[in-house]
Amino acid sequence: MNGSSRLKRSAPATALNALCDENGNVILSRLEVAHSLARQARGLLGRASLSDDEGMWLEPCNGVHTIGMRFPIDVVYLDKNGRVLQVRASIAPYRICLPIRSTRAILELKSGGAEACRIQEGRRYSVRVAD
């Protein structure tokens, strides 16, 4: 998606989407996209865990919480161009991740996932929408 994190509203909210780095390389092969308020509110609630190749992209979104979750997650804040503003690692259940200025999207990963995927502040990422 030419580096932009913006998604078409018709993008499927399935695990068939992928997260790509700024060179177009797939770094996460199962990305669920949550672009409706109802889907974002449900988020990862009710899940026992995430696998190593799985994540959730919330857009538009600038802050999240882990209230009611069963496992810690990594939270990645991205701007409107998909540039990482901040990575918060291993956020325990029942915590609040306050909004960060200029955030357009949030990427939620398994705890340790941001490091495993080598996600770094200042780099750009995008969603490759499933056909």
Contacts in CASP RR format, 6 or more apart in sequence:
PFRMAT RR
TARGET T0000
AUTHOR 0000-0000-0000
METHOD contacts of the structure
MODEL  1
MNGSSRLKRSAPATALNALCDENGNVILSRLEVAHSLARQARGLLGRASL
SDDEGMWLEPCNGVHTIGMRFPIDVVYLDKNGRVLQVRASIAPYRICLPI
RSTRAILELKSGGAEACRIQEGRRYSVRVAD
1 7 0 8 1.000
1 126 0 8 1.000
1 127 0 8 1.000
1 128 0 8 1.000
1 129 0 8 1.000
2 126 0 8 1.000
3 22 0 8 1.000
3 81 0 8 1.000
3 82 0 8 1.000
3 124 0 8 1.000
3 125 0 8 1.000
3 126 0 8 1.000
4 80 0 8 1.000
4 81 0 8 1.000
4 82 0 8 1.000
4 126 0 8 1.000
5 57 0 8 1.000
5 59 0 8 1.000
5 78 0 8 1.000
5 79 0 8 1.000
5 80 0 8 1.000
5 81 0 8 1.000
5 82 0 8 1.000
5 104 0 8 1.000
5 105 0 8 1.000
5 125 0 8 1.000
5 126 0 8 1.000
5 127 0 8 1.000
6 59 0 8 1.000
6 80 0 8 1.000
6 104 0 8 1.000
7 33 0 8 1.000
7 35 0 8 1.000
7 57 0 8 1.000
7 59 0 8 1.000
7 127 0 8 1.000
7 129 0 8 1.000
8 129 0 8 1.000
9 35 0 8 1.000
11 17 0 8 1.000
11 33 0 8 1.000
11 35 0 8 1.000
11 127 0 8 1.000
11 129 0 8 1.000
12 33 0 8 1.000
12 129 0 8 1.000
12 130 0 8 1.000
13 32 0 8 1.000
13 33 0 8 1.000
13 34 0 8 1.000
13 35 0 8 1.000
13 36 0 8 1.000
13 39 0 8 1.000
14 32 0 8 1.000
14 33 0 8 1.000
14 130 0 8 1.000
15 30 0 8 1.000
15 31 0 8 1.000
15 32 0 8 1.000
15 54 0 8 1.000
16 30 0 8 1.000
16 130 0 8 1.000
17 30 0 8 1.000
17 31 0 8 1.000
17 32 0 8 1.000
17 33 0 8 1.000
17 57 0 8 1.000
17 127 0 8 1.000
17 128 0 8 1.000
17 129 0 8 1.000
17 130 0 8 1.000
18 26 0 8 1.000
18 28 0 8 1.000
18 29 0 8 1.000
18 30 0 8 1.000
18 31 0 8 1.000
18 127 0 8 1.000
18 128 0 8 1.000
18 130 0 8 1.000
19 26 0 8 1.000
19 27 0 8 1.000
19 28 0 8 1.000
19 31 0 8 1.000
19 55 0 8 1.000
19 57 0 8 1.000
19 107 0 8 1.000
19 117 0 8 1.000
19 125 0 8 1.000
19 126 0 8 1.000
19 127 0 8 1.000
19 128 0 8 1.000
20 26 0 8 1.000
20 27 0 8 1.000
20 125 0 8 1.000
20 126 0 8 1.000
20 127 0 8 1.000
20 128 0 8 1.000
21 27 0 8 1.000
21 123 0 8 1.000
21 124 0 8 1.000
21 125 0 8 1.000
22 123 0 8 1.000
22 124 0 8 1.000
22 125 0 8 1.000
22 126 0 8 1.000
24 126 0 8 1.000
24 128 0 8 1.000
26 128 0 8 1.000
27 117 0 8 1.000
27 118 0 8 1.000
27 119 0 8 1.000
27 125 0 8 1.000
28 53 0 8 1.000
28 54 0 8 1.000
28 55 0 8 1.000
28 109 0 8 1.000
28 117 0 8 1.000
29 53 0 8 1.000
30 51 0 8 1.000
30 53 0 8 1.000
30 54 0 8 1.000
30 55 0 8 1.000
31 54 0 8 1.000
31 55 0 8 1.000
31 56 0 8 1.000
31 57 0 8 1.000
31 127 0 8 1.000
32 54 0 8 1.000
32 55 0 8 1.000
32 56 0 8 1.000
32 57 0 8 1.000
33 56 0 8 1.000
33 57 0 8 1.000
33 59 0 8 1.000
33 127 0 8 1.000
33 129 0 8 1.000
34 40 0 8 1.000
34 42 0 8 1.000
34 43 0 8 1.000
34 56 0 8 1.000
34 57 0 8 1.000
34 58 0 8 1.000
34 59 0 8 1.000
34 61 0 8 1.000
35 58 0 8 1.000
35 59 0 8 1.000
35 60 0 8 1.000
40 58 0 8 1.000
40 61 0 8 1.000
43 56 0 8 1.000
43 58 0 8 1.000
43 108 0 8 1.000
44 50 0 8 1.000
44 56 0 8 1.000
44 69 0 8 1.000
44 73 0 8 1.000
44 108 0 8 1.000
45 68 0 8 1.000
45 69 0 8 1.000
46 69 0 8 1.000
46 70 0 8 1.000
47 70 0 8 1.000
47 71 0 8 1.000
48 70 0 8 1.000
48 71 0 8 1.000
49 70 0 8 1.000
49 71 0 8 1.000
49 110 0 8 1.000
50 56 0 8 1.000
50 71 0 8 1.000
50 73 0 8 1.000
50 108 0 8 1.000
50 109 0 8 1.000
50 110 0 8 1.000
51 110 0 8 1.000
52 110 0 8 1.000
52 113 0 8 1.000
52 116 0 8 1.000
54 110 0 8 1.000
55 107 0 8 1.000
55 108 0 8 1.000
55 109 0 8 1.000
55 110 0 8 1.000
56 107 0 8 1.000
56 108 0 8 1.000
57 105 0 8 1.000
57 106 0 8 1.000
57 107 0 8 1.000
57 108 0 8 1.000
57 127 0 8 1.000
58 64 0 8 1.000
58 105 0 8 1.000
58 106 0 8 1.000
58 107 0 8 1.000
58 108 0 8 1.000
59 104 0 8 1.000
59 105 0 8 1.000
59 106 0 8 1.000
60 104 0 8 1.000
60 105 0 8 1.000
61 103 0 8 1.000
61 104 0 8 1.000
61 105 0 8 1.000
61 106 0 8 1.000
62 77 0 8 1.000
62 99 0 8 1.000
62 100 0 8 1.000
62 103 0 8 1.000
62 104 0 8 1.000
62 106 0 8 1.000
63 75 0 8 1.000
63 77 0 8 1.000
63 97 0 8 1.000
63 98 0 8 1.000
63 99 0 8 1.000
63 100 0 8 1.000
63 103 0 8 1.000
63 106 0 8 1.000
64 75 0 8 1.000
64 97 0 8 1.000
64 106 0 8 1.000
64 108 0 8 1.000
65 95 0 8 1.000
65 96 0 8 1.000
65 97 0 8 1.000
66 72 0 8 1.000
66 73 0 8 1.000
66 91 0 8 1.000
66 92 0 8 1.000
66 93 0 8 1.000
66 94 0 8 1.000
66 95 0 8 1.000
66 96 0 8 1.000
66 97 0 8 1.000
67 93 0 8 1.000
67 94 0 8 1.000
67 95 0 8 1.000
67 96 0 8 1.000
68 93 0 8 1.000
68 94 0 8 1.000
69 93 0 8 1.000
69 94 0 8 1.000
70 93 0 8 1.000
71 93 0 8 1.000
71 110 0 8 1.000
71 111 0 8 1.000
72 90 0 8 1.000
72 91 0 8 1.000
72 92 0 8 1.000
72 93 0 8 1.000
72 111 0 8 1.000
73 90 0 8 1.000
73 91 0 8 1.000
73 108 0 8 1.000
73 109 0 8 1.000
73 110 0 8 1.000
73 111 0 8 1.000
74 87 0 8 1.000
74 88 0 8 1.000
74 89 0 8 1.000
74 90 0 8 1.000
74 91 0 8 1.000
74 108 0 8 1.000
74 109 0 8 1.000
74 110 0 8 1.000
74 111 0 8 1.000
74 112 0 8 1.000
74 113 0 8 1.000
74 114 0 8 1.000
74 115 0 8 1.000
75 87 0 8 1.000
75 88 0 8 1.000
75 91 0 8 1.000
75 97 0 8 1.000
75 106 0 8 1.000
75 107 0 8 1.000
75 108 0 8 1.000
76 84 0 8 1.000
76 86 0 8 1.000
76 87 0 8 1.000
76 88 0 8 1.000
76 106 0 8 1.000
76 107 0 8 1.000
76 108 0 8 1.000
76 109 0 8 1.000
76 114 0 8 1.000
76 119 0 8 1.000
77 84 0 8 1.000
77 85 0 8 1.000
77 86 0 8 1.000
77 87 0 8 1.000
77 88 0 8 1.000
77 100 0 8 1.000
77 103 0 8 1.000
77 105 0 8 1.000
77 106 0 8 1.000
78 84 0 8 1.000
78 85 0 8 1.000
78 103 0 8 1.000
78 104 0 8 1.000
78 105 0 8 1.000
78 106 0 8 1.000
78 107 0 8 1.000
78 125 0 8 1.000
79 85 0 8 1.000
79 102 0 8 1.000
79 103 0 8 1.000
79 104 0 8 1.000
80 102 0 8 1.000
80 104 0 8 1.000
81 124 0 8 1.000
82 104 0 8 1.000
82 105 0 8 1.000
82 124 0 8 1.000
82 125 0 8 1.000
82 126 0 8 1.000
83 122 0 8 1.000
83 123 0 8 1.000
83 124 0 8 1.000
84 119 0 8 1.000
84 120 0 8 1.000
84 121 0 8 1.000
84 122 0 8 1.000
84 123 0 8 1.000
84 124 0 8 1.000
84 125 0 8 1.000
85 100 0 8 1.000
85 102 0 8 1.000
85 103 0 8 1.000
85 121 0 8 1.000
85 122 0 8 1.000
86 100 0 8 1.000
86 121 0 8 1.000
87 114 0 8 1.000
87 119 0 8 1.000
87 120 0 8 1.000
87 121 0 8 1.000
88 97 0 8 1.000
89 111 0 8 1.000
89 112 0 8 1.000
89 114 0 8 1.000
89 115 0 8 1.000
90 111 0 8 1.000
90 112 0 8 1.000
91 97 0 8 1.000
91 111 0 8 1.000
97 106 0 8 1.000
107 119 0 8 1.000
107 125 0 8 1.000
109 117 0 8 1.000
109 119 0 8 1.000
113 119 0 8 1.000
119 125 0 8 1.000
END
